Amino acid sequence: MGTQNNKKKVAVFVNGWNSENVHRYLNGLSQYTPENSIDYYIFMSHGVYAMGETELGSMNAIFELPDLKTFDAAIMFTPGLNFTDVINRLTAKLEASDIPVIGIGTQNPKFYSIGVNNYNGMRKLCDHLIEEHGVKDVMFIAGSRENEDSNNRLIALRDSMYAHGLSFSNDRIFYSNWDLGTLLFEFSARIRSGMELPDAFVCANDQLAETVSYVLTDNGLATDCTIVTGFDFLTEGQNFYPSIATVDQQYERIGEITVDVLEKIFRGESAPMEQLVDCEFRPGESCGCLTCRNDDIRRRDVARNIPRHYMMADIVEGRFHEMEKEIIQSVDYDDLKTKLQRLFCNSFGQEGQTFYIMMDPRIVDFSLSDMENYPQYRFADVMDTFVAKRNGKAVEAGVIPTSQLLPDDDPEGPNHFYFFVPIYYESYVCGYITLTDQIDWLPDRFFQMCQSRFNRALISYRRNMQLTALNTKLSMLMEKDSLTFVKNRTAYDRYVKRLESQMLSGDYEPFAVVCFDINYLKQVNDALGHEAGDEYIRKCCKLICNTFKHSPVFRIGGDEFIAIAVHDDYAQRYECLTAMRERMTELDANPTISPIDRISVASGMADSLEHVGDDYSAIFRRADTRMYENKRKMKGDR
């Protein structure tokens, strides 16, 4: 099972939008994991209900990335995964593995389960509202209909109401699908239409509670006009005014229990298959308990650190803005790779001393290809190492099997937390970014910022590559002769300009200029018509191209061509030109072929090494003069 390294490898599956709970849980793992014993590989989606189907499919593909055979254990942090199909697919993947699995917030007979007793904490909250604050009418702000956590909290509310002889009906439930925008606008509309407020809004999480509070004050109602409670004990809710009465799910404690289970598993000892951690009710100002938490002291401390928070956010955002700019400005695959290596290996430091960007090699031409030909919602079998930095030093690496995940590992030394986020373009999942040991980035969702910046830049990069390819194609068409399909006068002028620049610098290979002029074109046109004349030109051009096969050929006038003999053609230039003239003599002597097949082309050649100090014009003039000498001789002989 897993690796043979000293440290164990544990895969962890989470949703980054549940950032604070994940943050607390990972802090618990970090705090209680013995030194130099476990590396955690965090596979992180940021999927929410408001996203489109394509983006969700690509984002959740990150859960398919790891080959579980390379791990020693796995953890599924179910709270926040949100989507039933995602949970089911991930559960099936973990069930099919032969490694131990710990399910957080879920029960499965094949897993070690560590549950959160949502019911008890929510029941205490609801009993407190009824018994201490006289609440009789409650509206429940739920998550999604299928979410187990939200439904357990609703059950606790119902039971508390019924136990106190109070009624509760389904029309007092509002399903938000965890979408704050829906809640914000829906309840503003209801309040403006004269909605009668309940004694309390009991919300499925703290963010929903904060949103309800904003809706009330935005519509001119006092903060204490009704009770608003939440769930999760988020830092934001603690610092909110009024501070949110809520339920603490004790995720640091769950992290501690997880480490205990892992240690027992790795030592071969028996560990309990099911454990349940009770939540704790935390009263707050929003339920009318004004002196229970020293809220004002904490808020003053938070206010003091706001500048520090914005400073850090600006630093991180600035770095990822630079990354986005470099991607957009890249001209091709190699340029993109070079820019990112330089940016992250030489310039960046705060994103972590160990950092990777792995990309599907097919991205080399995805700008030109039909996206339907690319795999959908899955990773390729191999990845190219775009950026690899380990402990602050660049790592030389190339293409690796995707199952390997990273081009190197750290089998000894400190524990690490590797965070994996996907890179995708529509349904094409083209790679992943790995940021290391940045647990404190979770509450500010910096991982999501990095991912979204990269993915957004890919859209512009592909568009730029498409425009570049189109411009190249148009340029080629502009530089191509429409009759013979060799390069035209425009291309010749550009080629000569570049060659002259090379000659001035002394950095050029020897070449020969060969001038050609078609003989008897006027006679063919007059006798057989211009279509026959065009065919005669094409045949003459073909002979020139077949003679100098490895050199550029240009049509610079109606019956004028130039070849610049280079490389092998230059080395064999005299043999090539002699063979061409002998071939024309054979054709001229054959009375059975048609006039347009009896090709006659005058030629003259001049070598760049004939005279020291010659510029291109001097070489061309010698070739042109020799061509006219050959033309007079050919006409005289005929």
N, C-alpha and C positions, 0 to 999 in steps of 0.2 A: 504494500500500500504506500502510495506517495513517494517521496524522495528519500535518498539515503544520507542527506545532509544532517549536520548536527541539529540545526534548527528545523522545526516543523513548518509546513506550509498549510495555511487555512484560508479557504475561499469564503468571502462574505458577500452576500447579495442584499443590496439596500436600494431605497429610493431617496435621492438627495433632497427632494422637496420636503421630506420629513426631517429636515436638517438638524433641528435641535435635539430631537429624541435620538437620532443616529449619533449626533455629537456626544451626547451624554453616554450612550452605550459604548462607543469606541473609546471614550475617556476611561470608562470602567475597565475595558479590556486592557488598555495601555497601563493603567495604574496597577492592575493586579497580575499581569502576565510576568512571570519570572524573567530576569534579564537573559538575553541571548538564547531564547528558547523557541519563539514563534514569530514568523512573518505572516502578516495578514494581507490578503489580496482583496481589495474592496471593489466589487463590480457595481457601478452606480448608474442607475437611470435617473432621469428627472421627468418622468412621464406624469402628466396630469390630464384630467378629463377634457380640458378646454383645447387640447392639441388635436390636430388632424390625424387621421388614421395612418397616413404615410409616415409622418414624423414619429408617431408613437411606435410604429413597427420598427423603424430604424433605431430609435433610442433604446428600446427594450431588447434589441439584438445583443446588447452588451452582456446579458445574462447567458447567452449561448457561447460566449467567447472562451471561457476556460475549459480545458480538457481535465475533467475531475480525476482522471487516473494519475495525474501528476501532483495531486494534493493529498494531504494526510487527513483532512477533515473539512467540513463545510458548515457554514452558518447561514440560515435564511432568516433575515430580519423582516418578518411579514408586515408589521405596522407600516403603513405608507405605501406598500406595493400597489394597493388600490384596485388593480384590475384582476377580476377572477380568472380570465384566460391566462394572464401573465403568471399568476400564482400557480395555476394548475400545470402549466408547461414547466415551470421551474421545479415544482414538486415532483413531477414525473422524471425530470432529469436527475434530480437528487436521489430519488428512489432507485433509479437504474444504476447508480454508482455503487461501488463496493467500499465506500469510505463512510465513516460515521458522520451523521448530520445532526446538527442542533437547530431546532426550529424555535425561533423567538416569536411568541404570540400566536402560535399555531399548534395544533395537536395532530400527530400522525404516528401510527403504531410502529413505523420504521425509524422514527426520529427520536432523539432525546429532546423533549419539549420543555421549554421554560416559558410559562405563561404569565401574563399580566392580568391580575384579577380586577378588570375594569369595573365589574359589577359592584364590588364592596365599596370602592372609593366613590363611585357615582351615587350609590345608595346613601352613603354618609352625607354627601353634599345635599341631596334632595331632602333627606330627613332634617338636616340642619335648616334648610330654607323654610320648611313647613313648621318645624317646632320652635325655631328661634326667631323667625321673621314673619310668621303668619301667612305664608304664601298659600294660596288656594287655586289660582288659575295659572297654568304654565304653558308656554309654547316651546316646543323642542326644535332646535335648529340642527337638523341631521346632516350627515355627510352624504354618501350615496346609499341607495336602497340595498345593495348587496354587500356593503362593507360590514364585516363582522363586529369590528370594534364599535362602530357607530350604533349598530343594532343592540349590542350588549348594554350600552349606555342608555338607550331608549327603554330597554326592559327594566333596568334599575329604576328609572324615573316612573314608569307605570306602576311597578310594585310598591314604590314609596307612596305614590298618590293613593292607590287602593288601600294600602295598609292604614292610611290616615283617614279613610272614608271619603276621599275626594275623587271626582270623576276626571277622566282623561280620554279624549277621543282622537281619532286619526286626523281630523281636520285641524288639530293643534300641532301637526308635524309639518315642517318645511324642509324638503330635501334640496340641499344646496349643491350636491355633487362636488363639494369642497371648492367651489368656485366663488371667490369673494366678490367678483364683479356682479354675478347674478344676484347674490344676496344684497349687495349695496343698492342696486337700481330697483330690484323688486320691492324691498321694504320701504325705500323712499317713496315709491309710488303708492304703496298701501297706506303709509302714514298720511300722505297728502290727501288721500281719499277719505280720511276720517277713521282709520282703523283704531279700534279700542285696544289699548295696550294691556297685555297680561300682567299679573303680579311679577312674573319672572320670565326671562328668556334663558332657558337652559341649553347651552350650545355644545356640540360634539367636540369642539376644540377651542383653544384660546383665540386663534385668529378669527374664527367665526364670531366669537364673543366681542372682540375688539371692533369688528366691522359693524355689528349691531349697535354698539355704543356710539360709533361715528354717525350712523344713520340717525340715531335719536338726537344728538346734539346738532347735526347738520340741519335738522328740521325744527330747531328752536326749542327742543325739550331739554330739561335739566338732566345732568348726569345721574341724579338719584331718583328720576321719575319712575323707574322700575328697576328691578334687580336683573343683572346680566352675569351669567357664570359661564365658565369654559371648562377645558380639560387639557391636560398635558403639562401644566406648570412651566410654561415657556418663560424664558428670561424677559422677552418682550412684554408678556402679560404681567409679569411681576413689576416691571417698571412703568407700566401704563397708568394713566389716571382716568378713572379710579382703578387701582390694582385689581386684577381679575381673580375672583374666587374660583378655585380650580381644583384639579386632582393631579397629584404627582405620581407618575408611573414607576418611579424608582429605577430608572434605566442604568444608573451607575451600579446599583446593587445587582441588577440582572447581568451586567458585564462581569462583575466579580463571580457570580455563580457560574457563568459560562466558562470562565478560566478554570474554575474548580473541576467542572465536568471534563474539559479538555485534558487537564493534567491527569485525571483518573484514567481516561481513555488511553492516553499515550503511555501510561505506566502499566496498562493491562489490568487495571483494577475495575471493580464494578461501580457504576455511577447510576443514580436514580434516573429512570426513563421519563418521569414527569415531575416537574416542580412548579409551584405557583407562588408568585410574589404579590402581596397585597399592595394596592395603591393607597396613598395617603391623601385625605381631604385637606386642602390648604385654604382656609377662609381668607377673604380679602375685602378691600373697600367696596367692591362692586356689589357685595351682598349686604353691606351695612356694617361689617366688622372693621372698624376704622383703626384699631391700635394693635393688630395682631402680628404685624410683620416688620415694623420699623420702615415703612414704605418711603417716608420722606427722606430719611438718611440715605437709603439706597439710591433714590432718584437723584439726590445731589451728587453722589459719586458717579452715577451714570452720566449726568450732565457734564461733569468735569472731563470725562473721557470721550465725549462726543468729538472734539477736534482730532484726537488720536485716531478714532474710528474712521473719520473721513480722510485723514492723511493716509492711512493704510489702504483704504479703498481706492484712493486716487493713485497710489503707487501701483497696486495690482492692476487696476483698470488701464493705467498708462502702459504697462508692460504688454498686456494683451492687445491693446490698441496698436502697439508697434508690431506685434505678431501679425495682426490682421492686415496692416499696411504692407508688410513684406510679402505676404501671400498674394495680395491683389496686384502688387507691382512685379511679380515674377513673370518672366517671359516664357518659361517652359519648365519641364519637370526638373532638370538638373539645376536650373537657376533657383527654383523653389527650394530644393533640397539644400543647396549651398547657403541661401539666405537664412533658412531656419537654423542650420547648424551654427552659422556665425552668430546669430542672434542669441540663441539659448546657451551655447557652449562658451562663448566669449564675453557676452554682455550681461546676461541675466543671472541673478543670484537668489532673489527672494522667493522664486517659485519652488525652491527646494534644491538641495545639493545633488539629489538624484532625480533625473527627469528624462522621459522618453517620448518620442513621437514615432509611431510605427504606422506605415502606410502600405496599402495594397499596391504592388508594382504596376498593376493595370492602370493606375491613375496617370501613367506617363502619356496615355493618349485618350483619356476619357473626355477631353475637351472636344475631340473630333468624332468620337464613336457614338452610335445610337445607344442610349442608356438602357434600352430594352435588352441589350445583349449582355448586360452586367448582372451579377447575382443580386437577388433582392433579399433584404433583411437578414443577411448572414455575412460572416467574415470569410475572406479568402483563406486558402490553406497555407499561404506563406505571406510574410510581411517584410517590407524593406525598412531598414533602420534609417529614418530621416534624422533623428536627433537621439543621441545616447550620452548621458552624463551620469557618472557614478561617483558619489562623494566629491562633487565639484570638478571632476576631471572628465574630459571627453573620452568616450569609448569608441574604438574603431570596430565597426560591425557592418554587415551587409544584409542579405536576405536570410531570414530564419523561418523555421516552421512556426505557424501561428500558435500551435500547442505549447511552444516554448515560452510564449508571452513576451519575454525580455531577452535581449542579446547577452546578458550576463546575470549572475545572481550573487548573493552575499551569504554563503552558507554558514558563516560564523559572524560573531560581532553582535551589535545591538539589534533589538527587534525593529522591524520596519512595518509601516502601513503604506501599501501601494494602492493608490486610488486610480481606477481605470474608468475613463469616460469615452464614449464613442465619437468618431468622426464620420459624418455621412453627408451624402448629397442625394436628396429625395430618398429613394428606396435603396440606393447603393451605399452600403456600409463599407467605407473605404479605409478605415483604420481606427486607431485609438491613441489617446494621450494618457500617459501615466505620470501622476504627480505623487510625490513621496513625503510621508510624515507630516502632512499639513492638516491635521485633524481640526485645528482651530479655524480653517477656512470654511468649514461646513455651515456655521450659522449665517455667514455672509454670502453663501452660495457662490463662492469664487470658482469652484469647479464648474458649475453651470455656466458662469461667465466665460471661462476659458473655452469650453465646448461650443457655446453659441457663437463666440467671436470667430473661431476657426471655421465652423460650418457656414457662417454668413460670408466669410471671406472666400470660401470655395465657390460660392455662387458667382461672385465677381471674377474670380480667377478663371473659371470655365468660360464665362462670357468673354473675357479678354482673350483667352486662347482661341475661341471661335472667331473673334474679330481678326485676330492676327492671322489665323489660317485663311480666312476669307480675303484679307488684304494681300497675303502672299499669292493666293490663287489669282486674284485680279492682276497683281503685278506680273505674274507669269504670263497671263493672257495678253497683257499690254506689251510684253516683251517677246511675243511669239509671232512669227510670220504666218499669216492666215492661209497662205497657199502651200508652203513647204513644211510648216510646223517647226522649222529651226528658229533660232533666236533672230530678232529683227534689229534694225538700226538703233533703236533706243537701247536695247540690251548691249549692243556693241559699244556704244558710246560710254555706257556705265562701266562695262568691263575694262575698256581702255583707260578710263579715268582711274580706276582702282589699280590697274597695272602700272600706270605712270607713277602713282604714289609709291608703290613698292619699289620701282626702279630708282626713284630719288633716294629712298632710304637704304638701298643696296640689298634689301631683303626680298629676293625673288629668285625663282628657278629659271634657267635658260629656256628660251622659247624661239619659235620661228613663226613669222607672219607669212601666210600663203594667200595670195590674191588670185581670184578666179573671175573670168569673164566668159559668159556663154557665147559661143559662135553661132551665126546663122539663125538667130531667133527671129529676126525680121522676115527672113525667107519662109520660115515655117508658118508664121502668123499669116503672111500674104497668101501662101499656097494652100494651107490647110485650115486656117481660121484660128481665133484666139484660144478656143478650148484646147486645140491640139498644141498651141504654143505653151499653154499652162502645163499641160502634161509633159512637154519637152523640158520645161524648167524643173519640174518635180524629178524627172529622171536624172537630169544633170546634178541636181542637189543630192539625190540618193548616192550617186557615184562619189561625190565629194565626201559625204558622211561615211560611206563604207571605206574610203581611203584613210581618213583620219578619224578612226572609230572612238578614240579616247580623248578627243579634243573638242573645244567649243567651235561650232560653225555658225556663221551669221550671214543672213541675206541683207546686204546694205543698199541694194538698188534693184531695179527690175531684172537685170541679168548679171548682177555683180554679187559675189560671195567672198567671204574671208574666213579662213580657218587659222586659229592660233594653236600651232602644234606644241604640245606639252607632254611631259613624262615619256612613256614608251613611244608615242608618235614622234616626239622630238628626236629621240635616240635613233629612230628608223626613218627620219624625215626624207632622206634622199631616195631610199628604197620605196617608200610609200608613193612619192610623187612619180618616180619612174614607172612603177606598176600601174598607176592611173593612166599615164600617157600611153603605155603599151596596150592597155585595155581599150582605149579609144581608137588606137590604130587597128586593132582586130575588128572592132565594130564597123569602122569606116570601110574596111576591105570586104565586108560581107554584103553582097548585093541582094540577099534574100530578105533582109530585115527592113522594117518600115523606116521612113525618114526620121520619125521622132525617136526611134531607138538608136539611130546613128549619132550618138552623143558626141559633141565637140565642145570642149571647154579649154580656153587658154589659161595658163597658170604661171605664176612667178613667186619665188620664195626668197626670203632674206632672214638671216640668222641674227639673234640678239647679241651674239658674241663675235660677230665679224669685225666690228670696229669699236674699240674702247671709247666710252664716253657718248655713244649714240643714245639719243632719246627715242621714244617710240615713233615719233613722226619720221625720223631719218630712216628707221628700219622699214616702216611702211612704204616710204617713197622708193626705196630700193626694190622692194617686192613688187610694187605697182609698175615700176619701169621694166622689170624683168618679165612681168606678165604681158605687157604690150609688145615686148620683143618677141615673146613666144607666140602671141596672137598673129603678128605679121608673118612669122615663119610658117605657122599652120595654114594660113590662107594662101601663102605662096606655094606651099607643097601640094595643096589640094587641087 
